[in-house]
């Protein structure tokens, strides 16, 4: 699983209205973030012993296991959280995201959990997650409908919805509608999508459509995470940036 999954779990809980993470749980998460891996679980074991019916502690455990790549233990922790509280919307939503990505992909089960999250708390971010699951199931029109709904609420940053729409048009092979959408919206105004793969795709599309300036903006956005982490920019990105000089 990608490390970013666990980070997104936390960001969703803090920044969306979907079952906000209580302030005391945020403090616990922040404290655990500074601890070595094994120490995190010693602390969590202590917290769970004293608060056995707190689903958020199992949610935190799932996110840490996901970061480490211990997927089976992450699944076990998500399921324990939902066993404690079947109406734990953040648990259903985050588990759905986990199940829709990586080696443990189970899109049918993911769809069940995201639908339950929406039933409990119809936050716009859950509709983006549902759209991503539908896109991976090749139900592109339904995926775009979820993105359009999320945009219509005005509750979220438009970037993930726009990315879902573009990716759905691209995956569906609808080149004409894809071209109309990309050229009809200034997608570089977001300053990058924090997703290297998608920034490269968008750059290639602008390149194909003859807009070199926007293509280069996208390629630079794709390189930004590597520059920020002081890592070498991969050759396939560097090659495109070289053409921009």
Secondary structure, 3 states (H helix, E strand, C coil): CCHHHHHHHHHHHHHCCCCCCCHHHHHHHHHHHCCCHHHHHHHHHHHHHHCCCCHHHHHHHHHHHHHHCCHHHHHHHHHHHHHHCCCCHHHHHHHHHHHCCHHHCCHHHHHHHHHHHHHHCCCHHHHHHHHHHHHHCCCHHHHHHHHHHHHHHCCCCCHHHHHHHHHHHHHHCCHHHHHHHHHHCCHHHHCCCCCHHHHHHHHHHHHHCCCHHHHHHHHHHHHHHHHHCCCCCCHHHHHHHHHCC
